[in-house]
Amino acid sequence: MMNFEKMSSEIYDFYDSGAEIGRLERCLGKIEFARTKEILSRYIHEKCRIYDVGGGIGMYAVWLAGQGHQVDLLELSGIQVAYAREHFIDKAVFMAEEADARALPRADCSADVVLLMGPLYHLQKRSDRALALSEALRVLKPGGLLIAAGISKWSNMTYAVSSFTDTNMYLDDDVFFNMIKAEMETGKHNRPEEYRSFITEAYFHTAEELETEIVNEGFSVLGLHAVEGCIWLTPNLEENWEKPMRRKRLLQLARLTESEREMIGISPHFLIAGKKNKE
């Protein structure tokens, strides 16, 4: 039996309040959703069994199930599990169950693919992230695929700098500045009371750091990809995204730069693909 602390109430409260509802359908979330699906499609081809661990309200689960994959959504928040069952399971058949990434209720070597596109950036302790990765390794078949997401250590800093105007003065505020300073120095994100609209308690990685964690837990790295990449800095991004020719050009730039090490840190999210070594 694994021993670990329960996730903080702040994390439950954040997601139980509906933070994920509609997030991937508006603003920057549209770009994150489109690019993540694009990257997943490069790795997931034949019909397979997928565990979407920490998959929120089921946006990726319903998309993958709609492509014919057997998908289990294993999500920490019971409210998000209930939302997935109520709103998405009639669109595509998948299973939704409450579960902690550090103790998956699944048998050894039972999945072809494990998605960890959330848990690793909500576990501030290295030991907890190692547990989540070891559980992914355990339930994957030999040669199975892991896709893990990280939030860049520089994401809030980059946002604050890129939007620093007379109407958006985060950097003038010592409270905000100290928050991003701590993120850059320690990786730990703890939102102050003054900024409750920001993401809840989290751990922000560099790409190299997350890559090292994955390798240390027994995976071989197949690829490293910036999700939004540099294009999220585009002025009037949502307006430009809705124009087909401009969207095409923005996507071309994202693809051209997605694996450049010097560019990955500028992206709010990045994905690492890993493979469980055959025994």
N, C-alpha and C positions, 0 to 999 in steps of 0.2 A: 504494500500500500504506500503510495507516494504521500509525502508530507510537504505541504506548502500553504502559505497564507492565502486566505480568501482575497479575491480582488477587492480593491477599495470601493466603498459605497459611492464615491464620486464618479467612478467609471460606470457603474450600474445606473446611477441617476442620469448621467449624460445620455446614454443610449436608450434607457427606458423612457426618456422624455420625448423621443421621436427625432433625434438629431439626424438619423440616416434617411428619414422619409423624404423623398424628393431631392436629396443632396446630389445624386448622380444625374439628375435631370435638369439641373440649372447651373448657370455660371461656369466656374472652373470644373465643377463635377462632370459636366458633359464631356470635356476633353479627357479627364481622367478615365471615364467609363469607356469612351470610344477607343482610346489608346490601350487600355488594359485588355479589352476584348481582342484587339488586334494582336497584341503580344501573345496572349494565351493561345490564339488560333495557330500561331506558328509552332507551338509545342504539342498541342492536344489535337490529334488527328482522328485515329480510329476510335470507335465507340468504346468507352471504358468506364470504370467505377471511380468516381471522384468524391473525396471528402473536402467540402468547402468549410474549413475550420475558421470560426470567427467571421462568418459570411454575412453578418448583419441581418437585414430584412429579406435577403435572398435575391438581390438583383442579378448577381452572377450565377447563382444556382438555377434560377428559372431560365436564364439564357442558355446555359450549358445543357440543362435537361431538355430544352426545346430542340437541341441538336442531336438528341438521342442518347446522351450519356446517362448513366445511372448515378444520380447525385444525392449525397447526404449532406444537408446543411447542419453543421454542428456549431451552435452559437451560444455564447455565455448568457446573453440577456433573454430571459423567458418571454418578455414582452415583444422582443424582435422576432422570436420564433413564432409566437402567436400571430404577429402581423404577416409573416411569410405564409403561414398556413391559410390565413383568411383571404389574402389578396393575390397570391401568386400560384398556389398549387392547382387552381382550376385552369391555369394557362399552360402548365407543363407539370408532369408528375415528378416530384422529388420528395425526399424525406426531410423533415425538419425536426431537430431535437436539441434540447438544452444540454450543453456540454462545455467543459473547460479544456482549453488547448493543452494543458499540462497533464491531463488524465483522460484520454479519449476512450469512450465506451465502444471500442471496436477491436476486433481480433488482430493478432499479428499477421502481417503480410496479406492484408485483405483489400488494399486499395492500389489502383494503378497510378493515381494522381492525388496529391494533397496540396490544397491551397492554404497558405497562411498569410492572408492578405489583410491582416489587422492585428492578430495577437502579439506579434513581435514588437510592435510599437506601442503596446500598452503594458508591457512588462518591464518595469524599470530595473529589476534585478537581473544581472547576467545569469544567475543560477536558474531563474524562472524561464528565461528565454531558452536556455540549454534544455530544460525539461520539455518545453513545447517542441523543440526541434528533435529531441530524442523520441518523443511520442510519434511525431511524423515519420521518423525513420522506422520505428517499430511497426506501424500499421501499413507501411508501403511494402509492396512486393519487391523482390530484388530487381534492380534496374528501374524501379518506379520513379516518377517525376515529382519533384517539389517545386512549387512556385511560391516565393515568399516576398512580401512587400516591406519596404522601409520608408520612413519619412526622413527627409534630409535634415541633418543637424543645422543647416543654414536656411531652412525654409522660412521661418518667421522673420529672420533678419533680412532676407532677400525681399520678402513682401513689404516690410516696413520701409526699406530703402527705395524700392521701386514705386511706392505710392506716397512718398513723403512730399506733401504739399501743404498749403495753408489750411486746407480742410481735412487733412489726414495727418495729424501731427504726433503719431505714436512715438517717434524718436525724441520728441521734446519732453516726454514723460519719463521720469526716473524709474517709476515702477515697471513700465514696459521695457525700458532699456535693460534693467537688471534681470528681467525674465529672459530676454534673448541672450544676454551675457552668460547666464547660467546654462542655457541650452548649448551654447557654443563651447563652453568650458567642460561641461559634465555629460552632455547628451540628455539630461533630465529636463523635461518640460513640466512645470507646475504653474498653472495659471493663477494669477492673483485674483482677489475678489473683484478688483476693478475691471477684469477682463473675462467675465464668465461666459461670454459668447465664443471664446476660443476653445479649441479642442481640449478635452479633459486630460488628466494626468497621463503622461506618455514618455517614451524614450525615443530620441531622435538619433539616427545612425549616420555615419559616413558609409559610403558604399563599401569601402575596404573593410570597415569594421564588421558589417553584417556578413560580408563574404567570408571573413575569417571565422565568425561564429558558426556559419553553416559548414564549412570545411572541418572545423574542430569536432562537429557532431557526426561526421561520417559521410558527408555528401561530396560528390564531385561537382564543380560548378560548370554549367553548360553555357550560361550567358548572363549578362548584366545589362539592364535596359532602363534608361530614364523614361518615365511615363509622360508627363507633360513637357518635360525638357525645357528648352529655352522659350518655347512659344507662349508660355503662360504670362510672359512679360509684355505681350503684345497690347498696345493701347486699344481700348474698346474691343476686347477679345471676343466677348459673346456676340457682338454685332458682326464682327468679321467672320466668326465661325459659321454664321448662318448664310454667308455668301459662298456658294459652291466653289468658285475658282479660288477664292482666298483660303477657304478651308483646305483645298487640295494643296496649295502652296505651303501652308502652315504644317500640314502633315508631312510633306516632303522634308521640311527642315527638321521636324522632330525625328524622323527616321534616319536622316543623314547624321545626326549628332547623338543619337540615343546611347551609343556604346562608347563614346569618347570619354575617357576617364576625367578629363579636365572639365567636362560639361555636366556630368551626372549630378554633382552637388547642387547645381542651380535648379534642378527639378524638385518640386515638392515631394513627389513620390518616385521610387524606383523599384524595379522588380529584379529578383535574382532567381534564375532557374537552376535547379540542382538535381542530381541523379543519385539514387541509392545504389551504392556499389554492389555488384552481384557477389553473393557469398560463395 
